[in-house]
Amino acid sequence: MFQRALHPHDLNELYTKWTVAGAVFFVALEACYWYLSGAPSFSKPSVDFNTYAVGRDFINTWMGGRSAFEGGPAAWFDMANYNAALREMLGSFFPDHYWSYPPHILLFIWPFGLLPYFPAYLLWCVLGVALYLLASTQLVRRNYLLFLAVAPGVAVCAFFGQNGFYTSALFLGGMMLLDRRPLLAGILFGILTVKPQIGYLLPIVLLLTGRWRTIAAACATAAALIAATTIWFGADIWVEYFEKVLPQQKWLITDGRGLLLTMVSSVFFASRRIELPQYIGWALQIVVSLSVIAAVIWTYWRKRDPLLSLAFLATATFLASPYILNYDMVMLGCMVAALRDREDTTDFDHWLGLAVWSLPASMMLFGALFIPIAPVVLIVFAGRLLQRLRQSERRQPSQPSELVQILGSLICSRRAAGKAMAGQ
């Protein structure tokens, strides 16, 4: 059904054209934004043409960094207090913002609060892109890095001043270090708990593949971060977080509106965008989430093609969660580039991959027209990856995962012991 018809030269030309298109989109987006917003303030946040802070969500990172030496952000977990502080700085017209990060993120963002706002924002983006590209070099050829750097996911993440670069680097870096540096991989996964929706499928993978040292390192890292945060700001910061921030997050999922409805990739938000009753949306989300989790278990139950498995895991992350946004899709661009040169990548796979590569931007454009394409594209991509995993398994039989081997040996030893006792 799926065949490769394009000559390698034509493929290179195809990806070159899309790279140029991505660069044009990136430059046009930023040029229009800065032209409409005017010259930003150097030291303190200024507002853009839509009365948001220049750098959009980076205001949360910068404010969080500033709070690190002023008692912590616990007071800002209350939406009214936080927005009062922002409007005192930026004006009464400033839109509502929500503090949404676990407290231990302050252990990493505090240096940005020591800098003037605009240099901090630029450093945040440049450093994030550099770390993402560095992590990607473990998977893709260096001459594909431009294709990654100008991906719409990178443009969207930079536009919103978000942390998708960093979470993608942690996710990809951890997965690529599992065999060579399992403890370091665990440390990266432990840090990834600052944005748990990115790594919530990782425990399944680590358990099935028997990564015990990585699991121990991840748990120890997370515990150390929580303890350090508690020592720095007091235990009450966690109480405030669970009592105030989590209900706000729940409200955003069920009642958040506006641009948010075009930025979340889940089936639940797709149902909200076309105004289905929420009970139908939740039912669809549960079906998709359980199906995706089952597929992840199937994928890692046996040792299958590592790259296809990783690509499926990354894709599943954006389907199983009801609340995960397009600026976190930076990692999917790396998956598309990594699959580009495989012999089993057909013309259909190339075009499907380019649809995924461009999805962080295209889903917003289609979403504005009430056409939620994100879950459709991701489900098709995930299904095709599963099909390719099955095909690769036929070509080269897979081996049981380490956990399955351990369970099998335990069952065999119990049976042998039972027979021995019966013989006595």
N, C-alpha and C positions, 0 to 999 in steps of 0.2 A: 504493500500500500504506500509506504513512504520510501522514496528513492532520492538519490542525489543526482541531479542533472546539471547543476552549475559547475563550471570549471573552476579550479582553485583561483585562477586569475580573476574570474568574475566574482567569486566570493570576497576576495580582498577588496575589489572595487566596491562591492555592496557595503562592506563594513566601513570602508573609507568614507563613503557618502553619508552613512549614518553618524559617523564620528563628526564630520563637518556639520551635519544638521544639529547634533547635540551641542557643538561649540557655538553655533549661531544662536540656538535657543538660550544657552547659558548667558552669552554676552548681551543678547537682546533683553532678556529678563532683568539682568542687573542694571543695564544702561537705562532702561525705561523706569525702573524703580528709583534709581538715584536721581534721574532727571526730574521725575514727578515729585520726589520728596525734598529735593534741594540739598544743599551742603549740610552734612551732619555735624553736630557738635562734637568737639574732640574729647572733652572731659566728662560730660554728663549726657545721658540719653536725650535725644531729640525725637520728635514725632515725624512719621512719614505722611504721605498724602492722605492716608486713611486713618490718621490719628493714632496708629499703633507706634510703638517705639521702633526706631530704625534698628534692624536686626531682629525684629519681632520677638520670638520666644527667648532669645538670648538675654532679654531683660531679667528673666527668672534666674539664669545662671549668674549673672553679674550681681543681682541683688542678694542671692544666696551666698556668693563669695564675700560680699561686704558684711553680711550678718555674722560670718564665722567668728569675728573678733568683737562682736557687739551683743553677745548672749545667745546667738543662734536664731534660726528662722521660726521658732515655735509660734511666736505671736502672729506670723504671717500665714500659718496654716488655716487661720480663720479668714475666709474670703473677704469679709468686710474690712478687717484690719489691713490686709495686704493691699487691697485696692485703694484704701485711704492713703497708705504710704506712697503708692505709685502716683496717685493723682496730686498729692502734695508736691511731688517732684515734676510731673509732666503736664498737669492741668486737669481740670474737672471733666474735660471731654474724652479723657483716656478710657478705652474700652476695658471691660472686666478681664482680669487675668486670674489664673488659679495656680496655686503651688501644688505640684503633683508628684514630687520626687521623694523617695525615702531619705531620711535624714543623713544616712552615711554618704550620700553623694557629696556633702560638703567637704569631706576629706580629700576630694579631688578637684573641686572647683574653686576653693578659696583663693588660689593665686590670682585668678582673674578679677576678683574683687579688689585687689590691690592696685590694679591698673586703671587708667582712665577708660571710659566706656568704649569709645570707638576703637582704639588700639587693642583693647581686650577682645572685642568682637572679631576683628581681623585675625588676631592670633588664634582665637578659638577655631575659626574656619580653616586657616592654613595648616595649623597643627593637626586638626582632625583629618583633613584630606591626606596629609602626609602619612599619618599612622595607618589609615585605611589602605592606601596604595602599598605601603610597606608590608602589611599583612597579606595583601593580594598577590604579591610577588611569589609567595609560596605556591600559588595555584595557577597563575597565568604568566604568559611570556611578557617580558619587559616592554616589547614594542606594542603591546595592547594596553598599556597603562593610560595612554591618552584617551582611548575608548572608554575606560573606566572614569577618568577624571572629568570628562565632559558629559557623563551620563545625566539624564534628567533627574535621577534620584539625588545626585550630588548637587545639582542646581537648586532643587527644591529644599534640600537640607540646609544649604548655605543661605538661601533666601529667608528661611524661617529661623535661622540661628540655632538649629537643633543639634542633638548629639548622636544622630544616626551614623556619623563617621566613626565615632568612638565605640559605640556598641557593635558595629559591624567588625571593627578591628579586633575587639575582644572575642567575639563569636568565631570569626575566621581564624584568628591567631590561636585560640584554644583548640579548635578542631584540628588544625595542622600540626600542633605540638603534641598531640595525644601519644604518639608512638615514641618520639624522640625525647620529649621533656614532659612527662606526665604530671609532675608536680607543678611546673610552671603553667601548664594548661589548666590545672585546677585553680591556681591563683587567679588566672584571667577569668575563669567562670565564676569564681567567688566575687570578683569585682563587678561582674555583669549583673549581680543582684541589684545594682542601683537602678536597673530597668528590667524587672523580672519577666515581663512579657516577651522579651527577646530570647530568654534562655529556659523557659519553663518546660520545653520538651527534652532538654539535655539530660535530666536525671534518668529518663527512660533509656536513652542511648547509652549513657555511662554504665547503667546497671546491666543492660543486655550484653554489652561488650566487655564486662568485667574490669572496668577501669577503677579499681579500688583505690589506688594511690591518688588518682585524680579526684575521686569523690572525697577522699579524706582531706586533700589540700583545698578543695572548693569549700567544704564545710568549715574547715579551720579558718580560711580567709574571711568568709562571711561572718563567722563568730567574732573574729578579731576586729573587723570593721564596725560591727555593732557595739562591741565593748569599747572601742576607742571613741565612738560617737557618744556613748553613754557617759564615759569619763569626761569628755570635753564639755558636753552640754547638759548632762544630767539625764536621769531616766525618764523624766517627765516629757522629754521631747518625743519619745516613742508613744507615750500615752496620747499626747496631743495629735500625733500623726494618725494613729488608728481611729481616734474619735472624730477628727475633723476632715482630714484629707481623703480618707477612703470613702466616706459618704459623698463627698464632692465628686470623686471619680465615678461612683455609681450613678450619680445624677447626670454627669456628662454622657455616660453610655446610653442612658434611657431617654434623656431629655435635651442633651446638647444639640444645638442647631447651627445654621449658617454654614460657613466654610467647612466646618468639621464633618458634615455629612458627605462631602466630596473627597475627604482625605483618609477615611478609614476603609480598609480593604475587606472587612468581614462580610459574611452573608447577612448578619444581623443588621449592619448599617445599610447594606444594599436594600433590605426590606424596608428600613425606615425611610430611605430616600424615595422609594416609590409608594410610600405611605400605606404599607400593609399593617394590619394590627400587630402589636408587639408580640402577642403570644404566638403568632405564626412565625415572626422573625426569630424568636427564641427557639422554637421547635426546629426550624431550618438550621440554626446555628448549632444546636445540640447534635443533630444528625451529621452535619459536616465535621464538627469537632471530633466526635467519636470515630467517624470514619477515618479521619486523618490520623488520629492517634493510633488506631488499629493498623493503618498502613505504615506508620513509623515503626511500630513493633514488628510487623512483618519484614520490613526492610532491614532492621538490625538484628533480627532473631538469628539470621545466618550471616556469614561473611560474604557480602556481595560487593559489586563494583563500588569502590570507595568514593569516587567523584560523583557518580550518579546518586549514591546514597546521601552524600552531603548536600547536593543540589536539592534533593527531595526534602531533606530536613529543613533547609532554609525556606523553601516554599511552603512547607507545612506550617511553619511558624506563623505565617501571615494568614493562614486559613483557620487554624484551630482557635485562635484568640478572638473574642468579639470586639476587642479594642486595641488596635495596633495601626499606626499611621503610615502614610506614604513616605515620609522623610526617613523612616527606618528601613526602607527598601534598598538602601545603598548596597547592601550585601548581595542582592539579587543580580546587580550588574556584574559582580565578580563571577557569579555562577554562570551567567550567559557567556562571558569571555572564556571561562575555563572549559566550557563544553564546545567551543567553536571549532577546534582542530581535531576533534575525535572522528575516527573513521565511520562510526555509526551515526553521526549527525547528518540528517537528511536536509533537503531544502526546506521541508516543512518545519523541521526543528530550528533552522536558522531564522525563519520568519517568526516563528513562535517565540524564540528567544529575544528577538528584537522587540516584539510586542511587550514582553516582560521588562526589558531594559528601559523602554519608554513609558511604562505604566505609571510611575509616580507623577508624571505630568499629564498624561492622557486621561487618567482616571478623574482628574479634577475638571478637565475640559468636558468630558462626557457627563460627569456628575452634575455639572451646571445645567445640562440639558435633561436631567433626571434619568440618565442612562448609567446605572452603576455597573461598569464593565470589569472592575477589579476582581471580584470573586470568580467571574466567568473565565477570565484569562488565566488566573492562578490555578483554578481547578483543571483546566485543559492542560496547562503546563505540568502540574503534578501528575495527572493521569498519564501523560506521555512519558514522564520520567519513570513511573512504575512499569509501563510497558517496556521501556528500554532496559530496565533492571531484569525483567523476566527474560528478555531476549539475550542479554549478556549471560544470564544464568544457564541458558541452554547451550551457549557456546563454551562456557567453562563452569562446570558444576561448582556451587558455592560450598563453603564449609560451615558447620555450626558455630555460633558465636561462643565466646569463652564461658559465658554464664550457662548456656545450654550444655556445653561440655561438662561443666562442673555439676549441674543438676543430673545429667546422664550418669556420670560416674558415681554420684551419691545413690541414685536409684539402683544401679548395678551392684554397688557394695552392700546396700541394704538387702537386696534379693539374695546375694551370696551368703550374707550372714544368716538370713532366714533359713536358707537351705541347710546351712551347716548346723543350725540349732535343731532343725527338723530331723537331720540325720542322727543327732545325738539322742 
